[in-house]
């Protein structure tokens, strides 16, 4: 039986939820420790595999506004631009790197002398490589990153300011390699495109703030449709750490290189050769050579200006890289994508067989000119439990055997279309699997759907991709039900129901806080047995697991009532055959 949640309740919850999200109980990794320098507190990540006597790179993260006090805690190590330096929940680094996360209440300039003093001491102690100090910051911290470059020009090797326009004299900061990032609709970074253009003009480039420009300082990325909270989009989708790790401030400035012609994503219907012209200059010397790479294969070396040549292209997409080297071997790279028309085609002849109750995953192969977008032809439908994204990834739990005909369309960049008819064969369920059907929530706006317990899965719907599973414990591979994060604070008696066709053990993963804060569980969950062992971790949220056995049939769960239990997230469900 369904009932509608009063709009007032939903509204009250949505207003209430953001205040709870600040109570992050991040445990972090044992490599993190608390430190102080002058009046500044900071958290420091010391790489476990650092070799004594061998200096390591250092990454500094400046957080956004605003803090209640100046006391550093593990909360300061949570934001994505800090955690990206140890691959978020994986705690891995391509090379040993220190991470510093200082704390301030409002504004960063007053903290800079302490921060620099702390860094200088680590350099003197032989821990940090003075030529490989990197800084990134978000919002107020993005402003601080610009300001630090201005206050200490040439001190850091690379900077990644996010979510803020340039708060510095552009001529002073122009020689520090910068990758600056904003959300397209962010008011705080509304002037960033013009500032990027101004900075590039100082490098001799007059082509504007186009994002495809990669060989001219600064690099620039604007996320379409994203507002101020751009830090997760940037840290999780861009190769920021890889880019920064290639930068050194050894006193030799980086050369400048860019394509005059052709431009990024030039599209050719038919072509045999393409004329290439480049500009390459060195601000404190001269260019030794410009090497062109076509699809990661060396193509030609150009030794003297004008840097011009012709290349043969075949149908398809081709990455063209121009690597400019100065006389001392320092390099900058410009990259563009060239596209020669190729027919769009779904290249799969059939879909692999699925089984009822077993997780299914298949990525449709296709060719054409990027981007390739997949969709169902109008009138087609996947069986319940199966879904496909625009990149052609088909996944989910099909709950009924049978043959399901679907028509799939592939469209490429110039409108080329390929349509194929497939029959998805779903066999009978296999031994050990469970059919989880008829998932219900009491309101049309609250969703729930099945997923596979694995790293990267989203335990709560509607919560963004940042809160994804990073440690599954012993529950990897189980059938799960993701609940809607919007319902976390609600307590109705039948917030979630589903049916199972076997006797099952149901596991409820309920958020716990047991470090800086303490949480409890709702009364109904006390009828379950708490599982001993590792918690399930979703980046910086932690879930204890509670189990109970149920017979085949319909199973109903009350709401999480998270607020009353000092929790933030909604629970999620895991099901295992007895």
PyMOL commands that set and color helices and strands:
alter all, ss='L'
color gray80, all
select helices_A, chain A and resi 7-20+74-77+80-86+88-90+109-124+140-151+170-173+187-189+192-202+231-237+240-245+473-475+485-487+523-527+563-565
alter helices_A, ss='H'
color red, helices_A
select strands_A, chain A and resi 32-37+40-45+56-62+97-102+128-138+158-162+177-183+219-223+256-261+266-268+273-281+287-294+297-302+307-312+316-326+331-340+345-346+354-355+359-363+366-367+373-376+386-388+393-397+402-411+417-427+436-440+448-452+460-461+479-484+496-500+504-511+529-530+536-538+541-550+553-557+572-577
alter strands_A, ss='S'
color yellow, strands_A
deselect
rebuild
show_as cartoon
